Amino acid sequence: MADGSITSVSSLKGKVSAEEWQARVDLAALYRLVALYGWDDAIYTHISARLPGPDHQFLINPYGMYFGEMTASALVKIDLDGNILQETPYFINPAGFTIHSAIHAAREDAHFVMHLHTDQGVAVAAQKDGLLPLSQHALIVRTMLAYHDYEGIALNLDERERLVADIGDKKMMLLRNHGTLAVGETAAECWINMFYLERACKQQVMALSAGRENVLLAPQAAQDEVKSQMSRGLGGQLAWPGALRLLDRSLPGYDA
């Protein structure tokens, strides 16, 4: 039902290309992982995947379905104009379309885009100094981190140009007063980028509970060293199979 109630979703396995099916499985796994880690925000926020091919079609969540119940077949295929390209009882969230379509259109390497509203992500996004060099996680993230000022709920299509300009070629972004964002060429890369960003934000919130004057910033020499060490990014391929095994044990069914 379009009102968000759960319906029986027919499997698309064997009815779409092998490439699309794999993208669907990977994207559904990302949704389930976000739910498993407690990073979801009811039915809000989004993760999207661009499908292979020249048409810039991508997959996004059906509006009304919780992340922990997402399946490969339930995901909705749309184009850059927000038109739904398959038969589905669901519709999509236009605010999610604004942010994700902008990055997918501008970045050929952004095959997966994840945007969250976690408590710790929003907390750090609301701090004027942003992400501080307080932990190894933070030092790693800061080499790949951009910022975008808050403009209200992302319904204004004009915001897309400013968002794209702000993220540039970075892999992660703090959306001021709003949340976190990560991109990846693969689902694995998108996942590990967001994992590190969210972990760095949580560590900062915990450290600042002692007060800003009582925290120890990493020495500049160490910051520079980490920056040189992270020239190839985090990757994520080694961690991804384990993440899928975790889902199979704890929250199976994403690949239906």
MIDOSE-1310 file (N, C-alpha, C; in nm, 2 decimals, decimal comma, always signed):
residues 256
madg	+0,08/-0,12/+0,00/+0,00/+0,00/+0,00/+0,09/+0,12/+0,00; +0,04/+0,23/-0,07/+0,12/+0,35/-0,07/+0,12/+0,43/+0,06; +0,03/+0,39/+0,15/+0,03/+0,45/+0,28/+0,14/+0,40/+0,37; +0,23/+0,31/+0,33/+0,34/+0,27/+0,40/+0,32/+0,13/+0,47
sits	+0,20/+0,08/+0,46/+0,18/-0,06/+0,52/+0,25/-0,16/+0,44; +0,29/-0,27/+0,51/+0,37/-0,37/+0,44/+0,28/-0,46/+0,35; +0,32/-0,48/+0,23/+0,25/-0,56/+0,14/+0,35/-0,68/+0,09; +0,29/-0,77/+0,03/+0,37/-0,88/-0,03/+0,44/-0,83/-0,16
vssl	+0,57/-0,82/-0,15/+0,65/-0,77/-0,27/+0,70/-0,89/-0,35; +0,66/-0,89/-0,48/+0,70/-1,00/-0,57/+0,85/-0,99/-0,59; +0,92/-1,10/-0,59/+1,06/-1,10/-0,62/+1,09/-1,06/-0,76; +1,20/-0,98/-0,77/+1,24/-0,94/-0,91/+1,36/-1,02/-0,95
kgkv	+1,41/-1,11/-0,87/+1,52/-1,19/-0,91/+1,49/-1,27/-1,04; +1,57/-1,26/-1,14/+1,55/-1,32/-1,27/+1,46/-1,24/-1,36; +1,41/-1,13/-1,31/+1,32/-1,04/-1,39/+1,39/-0,91/-1,43; +1,51/-0,89/-1,37/+1,59/-0,77/-1,40/+1,73/-0,83/-1,44
saee	+1,81/-0,74/-1,49/+1,95/-0,79/-1,53/+2,03/-0,83/-1,41; +2,13/-0,91/-1,43/+2,21/-0,96/-1,32/+2,28/-0,84/-1,25; +2,32/-0,74/-1,33/+2,38/-0,62/-1,27/+2,28/-0,54/-1,18; +2,16/-0,52/-1,23/+2,06/-0,45/-1,15/+2,03/-0,53/-1,02
wqar	+2,02/-0,66/-1,03/+1,99/-0,74/-0,92/+2,10/-0,73/-0,81; +2,22/-0,73/-0,86/+2,33/-0,72/-0,76/+2,33/-0,59/-0,69; +2,30/-0,48/-0,77/+2,29/-0,35/-0,71/+2,18/-0,34/-0,61; +2,07/-0,41/-0,64/+1,96/-0,41/-0,54/+1,99/-0,49/-0,41
vdla	+2,06/-0,60/-0,43/+2,10/-0,68/-0,31/+2,20/-0,59/-0,22; +2,30/-0,53/-0,29/+2,40/-0,45/-0,21/+2,33/-0,33/-0,14; +2,24/-0,27/-0,21/+2,17/-0,15/-0,15/+2,08/-0,20/-0,04; +2,00/-0,30/-0,05/+1,92/-0,35/+0,06/+2,01/-0,39/+0,18
alyr	+2,12/-0,45/+0,15/+2,22/-0,48/+0,26/+2,26/-0,35/+0,34; +2,28/-0,24/+0,26/+2,32/-0,12/+0,33/+2,21/-0,07/+0,42; +2,08/-0,08/+0,37/+1,97/-0,04/+0,45/+1,96/-0,12/+0,58; +1,98/-0,25/+0,57/+1,97/-0,34/+0,68/+2,08/-0,31/+0,78
lval	+2,20/-0,29/+0,73/+2,31/-0,26/+0,82/+2,29/-0,13/+0,90; +2,24/-0,03/+0,83/+2,20/+0,10/+0,90/+2,10/+0,07/+1,02; +2,00/-0,01/+0,99/+1,91/-0,05/+1,09/+1,97/-0,13/+1,20; +2,06/-0,22/+1,17/+2,12/-0,30/+1,27/+2,21/-0,22/+1,36
ygwd	+2,27/-0,12/+1,31/+2,36/-0,03/+1,39/+2,28/+0,08/+1,46; +2,15/+0,08/+1,44/+2,07/+0,18/+1,51/+2,08/+0,32/+1,45; +2,12/+0,33/+1,33/+2,15/+0,46/+1,26/+2,03/+0,51/+1,18; +1,92/+0,44/+1,18/+1,80/+0,48/+1,10/+1,72/+0,58/+1,18
daiy	+1,63/+0,65/+1,10/+1,55/+0,76/+1,16/+1,40/+0,73/+1,11; +1,35/+0,62/+1,17/+1,21/+0,58/+1,13/+1,22/+0,55/+0,97; +1,13/+0,61/+0,90/+1,13/+0,59/+0,75/+1,20/+0,69/+0,68; +1,27/+0,78/+0,75/+1,34/+0,90/+0,68/+1,49/+0,87/+0,66
this	+1,55/+0,95/+0,59/+1,69/+0,94/+0,53/+1,69/+0,84/+0,42; +1,80/+0,83/+0,35/+1,80/+0,75/+0,23/+1,94/+0,70/+0,20; +1,94/+0,59/+0,13/+2,06/+0,54/+0,06/+2,02/+0,50/-0,08; +2,10/+0,54/-0,18/+2,07/+0,52/-0,32/+2,19/+0,45/-0,39
arlp	+2,15/+0,39/-0,50/+2,25/+0,33/-0,59/+2,23/+0,36/-0,73; +2,33/+0,40/-0,80/+2,31/+0,42/-0,95/+2,33/+0,29/-1,02; +2,24/+0,26/-1,11/+2,25/+0,14/-1,19/+2,35/+0,15/-1,30; +2,41/+0,04/-1,34/+2,50/+0,04/-1,45/+2,44/+0,09/-1,58
gpdh	+2,51/+0,15/-1,66/+2,46/+0,20/-1,79/+2,46/+0,35/-1,80; +2,43/+0,40/-1,92/+2,44/+0,54/-1,95/+2,32/+0,63/-1,91; +2,22/+0,57/-1,86/+2,09/+0,64/-1,84/+2,08/+0,71/-1,70; +2,17/+0,69/-1,61/+2,17/+0,75/-1,48/+2,03/+0,72/-1,41
qfli	+2,00/+0,60/-1,42/+1,88/+0,55/-1,34/+1,94/+0,50/-1,20; +1,86/+0,52/-1,10/+1,91/+0,47/-0,97/+1,80/+0,42/-0,88; +1,84/+0,35/-0,78/+1,75/+0,28/-0,68/+1,74/+0,36/-0,55; +1,62/+0,37/-0,49/+1,61/+0,44/-0,37/+1,50/+0,37/-0,29
npyg	+1,49/+0,40/-0,16/+1,39/+0,33/-0,08/+1,25/+0,37/-0,10; +1,16/+0,27/-0,10/+1,02/+0,31/-0,10/+0,98/+0,38/+0,03; +0,91/+0,50/+0,01/+0,88/+0,58/+0,13/+0,77/+0,51/+0,21; +0,80/+0,49/+0,34/+0,71/+0,42/+0,42/+0,76/+0,29/+0,48
myfg	+0,86/+0,23/+0,42/+0,92/+0,11/+0,46/+1,04/+0,13/+0,55; +1,04/+0,06/+0,67/+1,15/+0,08/+0,76/+1,28/+0,01/+0,70; +1,39/+0,06/+0,74/+1,52/+0,01/+0,69/+1,54/-0,13/+0,72; +1,50/-0,18/+0,84/+1,52/-0,31/+0,88/+1,44/-0,42/+0,81
emta	+1,34/-0,37/+0,73/+1,26/-0,46/+0,65/+1,28/-0,45/+0,50; +1,39/-0,37/+0,46/+1,41/-0,35/+0,32/+1,46/-0,47/+0,25; +1,41/-0,49/+0,13/+1,46/-0,61/+0,05/+1,50/-0,56/-0,09; +1,57/-0,64/-0,16/+1,62/-0,60/-0,29/+1,51/-0,58/-0,39
salv	+1,40/-0,65/-0,38/+1,29/-0,64/-0,47/+1,20/-0,52/-0,44; +1,20/-0,47/-0,31/+1,12/-0,36/-0,27/+1,17/-0,22/-0,32; +1,30/-0,22/-0,35/+1,36/-0,09/-0,38/+1,30/-0,03/-0,51; +1,29/+0,10/-0,52/+1,22/+0,16/-0,64/+1,33/+0,22/-0,73
kidl	+1,31/+0,19/-0,86/+1,39/+0,24/-0,97/+1,34/+0,37/-1,02; +1,42/+0,48/-1,02/+1,38/+0,61/-1,07/+1,48/+0,67/-1,17; +1,44/+0,77/-1,24/+1,54/+0,84/-1,32/+1,58/+0,98/-1,25; +1,66/+1,06/-1,31/+1,71/+1,18/-1,25/+1,60/+1,28/-1,24
dgni	+1,49/+1,27/-1,31/+1,37/+1,36/-1,29/+1,28/+1,31/-1,19; +1,31/+1,20/-1,12/+1,22/+1,15/-1,01/+1,11/+1,06/-1,06; +1,11/+1,03/-1,19/+1,00/+0,94/-1,25/+1,03/+0,80/-1,20; +0,92/+0,73/-1,16/+0,94/+0,59/-1,12/+0,93/+0,50/-1,24
lqet	+1,03/+0,41/-1,26/+1,04/+0,33/-1,38/+1,00/+0,19/-1,37; +0,93/+0,16/-1,26/+0,88/+0,02/-1,25/+0,74/+0,02/-1,18; +0,67/-0,09/-1,19/+0,55/-0,10/-1,12/+0,57/-0,12/-0,97; +0,52/-0,04/-0,88/+0,54/-0,05/-0,74/+0,42/+0,01/-0,67
pyfi	+0,39/-0,04/-0,55/+0,28/+0,02/-0,47/+0,33/+0,14/-0,39; +0,46/+0,17/-0,40/+0,52/+0,27/-0,32/+0,55/+0,40/-0,40; +0,57/+0,51/-0,33/+0,63/+0,63/-0,39/+0,76/+0,66/-0,32; +0,83/+0,77/-0,36/+0,95/+0,80/-0,30/+0,94/+0,94/-0,23
npag	+1,04/+0,97/-0,15/+1,05/+1,09/-0,07/+1,12/+1,20/-0,16; +1,06/+1,31/-0,20/+1,12/+1,41/-0,28/+1,24/+1,47/-0,22; +1,25/+1,48/-0,09/+1,37/+1,54/-0,02/+1,49/+1,45/-0,04; +1,47/+1,32/-0,04/+1,57/+1,23/-0,06/+1,62/+1,23/-0,21
ftih	+1,53/+1,25/-0,30/+1,56/+1,26/-0,44/+1,65/+1,39/-0,47; +1,62/+1,50/-0,40/+1,70/+1,62/-0,42/+1,85/+1,60/-0,40; +1,88/+1,55/-0,28/+2,02/+1,53/-0,24/+2,09/+1,42/-0,32; +2,02/+1,31/-0,34/+2,09/+1,20/-0,40/+2,10/+1,21/-0,55
saih	+2,00/+1,27/-0,62/+2,01/+1,29/-0,76/+2,12/+1,39/-0,80; +2,14/+1,49/-0,71/+2,25/+1,58/-0,74/+2,39/+1,52/-0,74; +2,41/+1,43/-0,64/+2,55/+1,37/-0,63/+2,56/+1,26/-0,74; +2,46/+1,18/-0,76/+2,47/+1,08/-0,87/+2,50/+1,14/-1,00
aare	+2,43/+1,26/-1,03/+2,45/+1,32/-1,16/+2,59/+1,38/-1,18; +2,64/+1,43/-1,07/+2,77/+1,50/-1,08/+2,89/+1,42/-1,06; +2,88/+1,30/-0,99/+3,00/+1,22/-0,96/+2,99/+1,09/-1,02; +3,08/+1,06/-1,12/+3,07/+0,93/-1,18/+3,12/+0,82/-1,08
dahf	+3,19/+0,85/-0,98/+3,24/+0,75/-0,88/+3,14/+0,73/-0,77; +3,03/+0,81/-0,77/+2,94/+0,80/-0,66/+2,83/+0,70/-0,70; +2,86/+0,57/-0,70/+2,76/+0,47/-0,73/+2,66/+0,45/-0,62; +2,71/+0,47/-0,50/+2,62/+0,46/-0,38/+2,64/+0,58/-0,30
vmhl	+2,52/+0,63/-0,25/+2,52/+0,75/-0,17/+2,43/+0,73/-0,04; +2,49/+0,75/+0,07/+2,42/+0,73/+0,20/+2,41/+0,86/+0,28; +2,29/+0,89/+0,33/+2,26/+1,01/+0,41/+2,19/+0,97/+0,53; +2,24/+1,01/+0,65/+2,18/+0,97/+0,78/+2,15/+1,09/+0,87
htdq	+2,07/+1,06/+0,97/+2,03/+1,17/+1,07/+2,06/+1,11/+1,21; +2,18/+1,05/+1,23/+2,20/+1,00/+1,37/+2,22/+1,11/+1,47; +2,20/+1,07/+1,60/+2,22/+1,17/+1,70/+2,36/+1,23/+1,70; +2,46/+1,14/+1,69/+2,60/+1,19/+1,70/+2,64/+1,26/+1,57
gvav	+2,58/+1,22/+1,46/+2,61/+1,29/+1,33/+2,56/+1,43/+1,33; +2,43/+1,44/+1,37/+2,37/+1,58/+1,38/+2,44/+1,66/+1,48; +2,48/+1,60/+1,60/+2,54/+1,68/+1,70/+2,67/+1,74/+1,65; +2,75/+1,67/+1,59/+2,88/+1,72/+1,54/+2,85/+1,82/+1,42
aaqk	+2,76/+1,79/+1,34/+2,72/+1,88/+1,23/+2,67/+2,01/+1,28; +2,63/+2,02/+1,40/+2,58/+2,14/+1,46/+2,68/+2,22/+1,54; +2,80/+2,16/+1,55/+2,91/+2,23/+1,62/+2,99/+2,31/+1,53; +3,02/+2,44/+1,57/+3,08/+2,53/+1,48/+3,22/+2,49/+1,42
dgll	+3,29/+2,41/+1,51/+3,42/+2,37/+1,46/+3,42/+2,24/+1,38; +3,30/+2,18/+1,36/+3,29/+2,06/+1,29/+3,36/+1,94/+1,35; +3,41/+1,85/+1,27/+3,48/+1,74/+1,32/+3,62/+1,77/+1,36; +3,65/+1,76/+1,49/+3,78/+1,79/+1,55/+3,88/+1,67/+1,53
plsq	+4,01/+1,70/+1,53/+4,11/+1,60/+1,52/+4,14/+1,53/+1,66; +4,04/+1,46/+1,71/+4,04/+1,41/+1,85/+4,07/+1,26/+1,85; +4,06/+1,19/+1,74/+4,08/+1,05/+1,74/+4,14/+1,00/+1,61; +4,19/+0,88/+1,60/+4,24/+0,83/+1,48/+4,13/+0,82/+1,37
hali	+4,01/+0,78/+1,41/+3,90/+0,78/+1,32/+3,88/+0,92/+1,26; +3,88/+1,02/+1,35/+3,86/+1,16/+1,30/+3,97/+1,20/+1,20; +4,09/+1,17/+1,23/+4,20/+1,21/+1,15/+4,19/+1,15/+1,01; +4,14/+1,02/+1,01/+4,12/+0,95/+0,88/+4,01/+1,02/+0,80
vrtm	+3,90/+1,05/+0,87/+3,78/+1,10/+0,80/+3,81/+1,25/+0,75; +3,88/+1,32/+0,83/+3,90/+1,47/+0,79/+3,98/+1,48/+0,66; +4,05/+1,38/+0,62/+4,12/+1,39/+0,49/+4,02/+1,38/+0,37; +3,90/+1,33/+0,40/+3,80/+1,31/+0,29/+3,67/+1,38/+0,32
layh	+3,67/+1,48/+0,41/+3,54/+1,54/+0,46/+3,52/+1,68/+0,40; +3,39/+1,70/+0,36/+3,34/+1,83/+0,31/+3,23/+1,88/+0,40; +3,18/+2,00/+0,39/+3,08/+2,06/+0,47/+2,98/+2,13/+0,37; +2,85/+2,12/+0,41/+2,74/+2,19/+0,34/+2,65/+2,26/+0,44
dyeg	+2,63/+2,39/+0,42/+2,55/+2,47/+0,51/+2,40/+2,43/+0,50; +2,33/+2,44/+0,61/+2,19/+2,40/+0,61/+2,10/+2,51/+0,54; +2,01/+2,46/+0,46/+1,92/+2,55/+0,38/+1,78/+2,52/+0,40; +1,75/+2,43/+0,50/+1,61/+2,38/+0,52/+1,59/+2,24/+0,47
ialn	+1,47/+2,19/+0,48/+1,44/+2,05/+0,43/+1,47/+2,06/+0,28; +1,54/+1,95/+0,23/+1,59/+1,95/+0,10/+1,49/+1,93/-0,01; +1,40/+2,03/-0,03/+1,30/+2,02/-0,13/+1,32/+2,11/-0,25; +1,42/+2,21/-0,23/+1,45/+2,31/-0,33/+1,55/+2,25/-0,42
lder	+1,52/+2,23/-0,55/+1,61/+2,17/-0,65/+1,73/+2,26/-0,67; +1,72/+2,39/-0,65/+1,83/+2,48/-0,66/+1,94/+2,45/-0,57; +1,92/+2,39/-0,46/+2,02/+2,35/-0,36/+2,12/+2,25/-0,42; +2,08/+2,18/-0,52/+2,17/+2,07/-0,58/+2,30/+2,12/-0,62
erlv	+2,30/+2,24/-0,69/+2,43/+2,30/-0,74/+2,52/+2,33/-0,63; +2,47/+2,39/-0,52/+2,55/+2,43/-0,41/+2,60/+2,30/-0,34; +2,52/+2,20/-0,32/+2,56/+2,08/-0,26/+2,68/+2,01/-0,33; +2,66/+2,01/-0,47/+2,76/+1,94/-0,55/+2,89/+2,02/-0,54
adig	+2,88/+2,15/-0,54/+3,00/+2,24/-0,53/+3,07/+2,21/-0,40; +3,00/+2,20/-0,29/+3,06/+2,18/-0,16/+3,12/+2,05/-0,14; +3,06/+1,94/-0,20/+3,12/+1,81/-0,18/+3,25/+1,79/-0,27; +3,25/+1,86/-0,38/+3,37/+1,84/-0,47/+3,40/+1,70/-0,50
dkkm	+3,52/+1,66/-0,47/+3,56/+1,52/-0,49/+3,58/+1,44/-0,36; +3,52/+1,50/-0,25/+3,53/+1,43/-0,12/+3,44/+1,31/-0,11; +3,47/+1,22/-0,02/+3,39/+1,10/-0,01/+3,29/+1,11/+0,10; +3,31/+1,21/+0,19/+3,22/+1,22/+0,31/+3,18/+1,37/+0,33
mllr	+3,07/+1,39/+0,39/+3,02/+1,53/+0,41/+2,94/+1,54/+0,54; +2,96/+1,65/+0,61/+2,87/+1,69/+0,72/+2,78/+1,79/+0,67; +2,65/+1,76/+0,67/+2,54/+1,85/+0,63/+2,51/+1,93/+0,76; +2,55/+2,06/+0,77/+2,53/+2,14/+0,89/+2,39/+2,14/+0,94
nhgt	+2,38/+2,11/+1,07/+2,25/+2,11/+1,14/+2,16/+2,00/+1,09; +2,21/+1,90/+1,02/+2,13/+1,81/+0,95/+2,17/+1,66/+0,96; +2,30/+1,63/+0,93/+2,34/+1,49/+0,94/+2,47/+1,46/+0,86; +2,48/+1,34/+0,83/+2,60/+1,29/+0,76/+2,57/+1,23/+0,63
lavg	+2,68/+1,23/+0,54/+2,66/+1,18/+0,41/+2,79/+1,11/+0,36; +2,78/+1,00/+0,30/+2,90/+0,93/+0,24/+2,87/+0,87/+0,11; +2,97/+0,87/+0,02/+2,96/+0,81/-0,11/+3,06/+0,70/-0,13; +3,04/+0,62/-0,23/+3,13/+0,51/-0,26/+3,11/+0,46/-0,40
etaa	+3,22/+0,41/-0,46/+3,21/+0,35/-0,59/+3,15/+0,22/-0,58; +3,16/+0,16/-0,46/+3,09/+0,03/-0,43/+3,01/+0,04/-0,30; +2,92/-0,05/-0,28/+2,85/-0,05/-0,15/+2,95/-0,07/-0,03; +3,05/-0,15/-0,05/+3,15/-0,17/+0,05/+3,22/-0,04/+0,09
ecwi	+3,26/+0,04/-0,01/+3,33/+0,17/+0,01/+3,23/+0,27/+0,08; +3,11/+0,27/+0,03/+3,01/+0,36/+0,10/+2,99/+0,33/+0,24; +2,98/+0,20/+0,27/+2,96/+0,15/+0,41/+3,08/+0,19/+0,50; +3,20/+0,16/+0,46/+3,31/+0,18/+0,55/+3,34/+0,33/+0,57
nmfy	+3,31/+0,41/+0,46/+3,32/+0,56/+0,48/+3,22/+0,61/+0,58; +3,10/+0,56/+0,57/+3,00/+0,61/+0,67/+3,03/+0,55/+0,81; +3,08/+0,43/+0,82/+3,11/+0,37/+0,95/+3,22/+0,45/+1,02; +3,32/+0,50/+0,94/+3,42/+0,58/+1,01/+3,37/+0,72/+1,04
lera	+3,29/+0,78/+0,96/+3,24/+0,91/+0,99/+3,15/+0,91/+1,11; +3,06/+0,81/+1,12/+2,97/+0,80/+1,23/+3,05/+0,77/+1,36; +3,15/+0,68/+1,35/+3,23/+0,64/+1,47/+3,31/+0,77/+1,51; +3,36/+0,84/+1,42/+3,44/+0,96/+1,46/+3,35/+1,06/+1,53
ckqq	+3,22/+1,08/+1,48/+3,13/+1,17/+1,54/+3,09/+1,13/+1,68; +3,07/+1,00/+1,70/+3,03/+0,95/+1,83/+3,15/+0,97/+1,93; +3,27/+0,94/+1,88/+3,38/+0,96/+1,97/+3,40/+1,11/+2,01; +3,37/+1,20/+1,92/+3,38/+1,34/+1,95/+3,28/+1,38/+2,06
vmal	+3,15/+1,33/+2,04/+3,05/+1,37/+2,14/+3,09/+1,32/+2,27; +3,14/+1,19/+2,28/+3,18/+1,14/+2,41/+3,30/+1,21/+2,47; +3,40/+1,25/+2,39/+3,51/+1,32/+2,44/+3,48/+1,46/+2,49; +3,39/+1,52/+2,42/+3,35/+1,66/+2,46/+3,26/+1,66/+2,58
sagr	+3,22/+1,55/+2,63/+3,15/+1,55/+2,76/+3,24/+1,59/+2,87; +3,37/+1,59/+2,85/+3,46/+1,63/+2,95/+3,49/+1,79/+2,94; +3,43/+1,85/+2,84/+3,45/+1,99/+2,82/+3,55/+2,02/+2,71; +3,53/+2,12/+2,63/+3,62/+2,15/+2,52/+3,77/+2,18/+2,57
envl	+3,78/+2,23/+2,69/+3,91/+2,27/+2,74/+3,99/+2,14/+2,79; +3,92/+2,03/+2,80/+3,99/+1,91/+2,86/+4,02/+1,80/+2,76; +4,00/+1,83/+2,63/+4,03/+1,73/+2,53/+4,16/+1,76/+2,46; +4,22/+1,65/+2,41/+4,36/+1,66/+2,36/+4,35/+1,65/+2,21
lapq	+4,38/+1,75/+2,13/+4,38/+1,74/+1,99/+4,51/+1,67/+1,94; +4,50/+1,60/+1,83/+4,62/+1,53/+1,78/+4,72/+1,63/+1,73; +4,85/+1,60/+1,75/+4,95/+1,70/+1,70/+4,94/+1,71/+1,55; +4,98/+1,83/+1,50/+4,97/+1,86/+1,36/+5,05/+1,76/+1,28
aaqd	+5,17/+1,72/+1,33/+5,26/+1,63/+1,26/+5,18/+1,50/+1,24; +5,11/+1,45/+1,34/+5,03/+1,33/+1,33/+4,92/+1,34/+1,23; +4,85/+1,46/+1,23/+4,75/+1,48/+1,13/+4,80/+1,48/+0,99; +4,92/+1,54/+0,97/+4,98/+1,54/+0,83/+5,02/+1,40/+0,79
evks	+5,07/+1,32/+0,89/+5,11/+1,18/+0,86/+4,99/+1,10/+0,82; +4,88/+1,11/+0,89/+4,76/+1,03/+0,86/+4,71/+1,07/+0,72; +4,71/+1,20/+0,69/+4,67/+1,25/+0,56/+4,75/+1,18/+0,45; +4,88/+1,17/+0,46/+4,96/+1,11/+0,36/+4,94/+0,96/+0,35
qmsr	+4,90/+0,90/+0,47/+4,88/+0,75/+0,47/+4,74/+0,72/+0,41; +4,65/+0,81/+0,40/+4,52/+0,79/+0,35/+4,49/+0,83/+0,21; +4,60/+0,83/+0,13/+4,59/+0,88/-0,01/+4,50/+0,79/-0,10; +4,49/+0,66/-0,06/+4,40/+0,57/-0,13/+4,27/+0,54/-0,07
glgg	+4,23/+0,61/+0,03/+4,10/+0,60/+0,09/+4,09/+0,48/+0,18; +3,97/+0,45/+0,23/+3,95/+0,34/+0,32/+3,92/+0,20/+0,25; +3,88/+0,21/+0,13/+3,84/+0,09/+0,06/+3,72/+0,02/+0,11; +3,73/-0,07/+0,20/+3,61/-0,14/+0,25/+3,59/-0,28/+0,21
qlaw	+3,65/-0,32/+0,10/+3,63/-0,45/+0,05/+3,65/-0,57/+0,14; +3,75/-0,55/+0,23/+3,78/-0,66/+0,33/+3,67/-0,67/+0,43; +3,61/-0,56/+0,47/+3,51/-0,56/+0,57/+3,37/-0,60/+0,52; +3,34/-0,58/+0,39/+3,21/-0,61/+0,34/+3,16/-0,75/+0,35
pgal	+3,24/-0,85/+0,32/+3,19/-0,99/+0,34/+3,15/-1,02/+0,48; +3,22/-0,97/+0,58/+3,19/-0,99/+0,72/+3,06/-0,92/+0,75; +3,04/-0,80/+0,69/+2,91/-0,72/+0,72/+2,79/-0,80/+0,67; +2,81/-0,87/+0,55/+2,70/-0,95/+0,50/+2,67/-1,07/+0,59
rlld	+2,78/-1,13/+0,64/+2,76/-1,24/+0,73/+2,69/-1,20/+0,86; +2,72/-1,08/+0,90/+2,66/-1,03/+1,02/+2,51/-1,02/+0,99; +2,47/-0,97/+0,88/+2,33/-0,95/+0,84/+2,26/-1,09/+0,83; +2,33/-1,19/+0,77/+2,28/-1,32/+0,76/+2,25/-1,38/+0,89
rslp	+2,33/-1,35/+0,99/+2,30/-1,40/+1,13/+2,20/-1,32/+1,20; +2,20/-1,19/+1,18/+2,12/-1,10/+1,27/+1,99/-1,05/+1,21; +1,99/-1,02/+1,08/+1,88/-0,96/+1,01/+1,87/-1,01/+0,87; +1,84/-1,14/+0,85/+1,84/-1,20/+0,72/+1,72/-1,16/+0,64
gyda	+1,73/-1,18/+0,50/+1,62/-1,15/+0,41/+1,63/-1,03/+0,32; +1,75/-0,96/+0,33/+1,77/-0,84/+0,25/+1,77/-0,88/+0,10; +1,82/-1,00/+0,07/+1,84/-1,04/-0,07/+1,72/-1,11/-0,13; +1,60/-1,08/-0,08/+1,48/-1,14/-0,13/+1,42/-1,05/-0,24
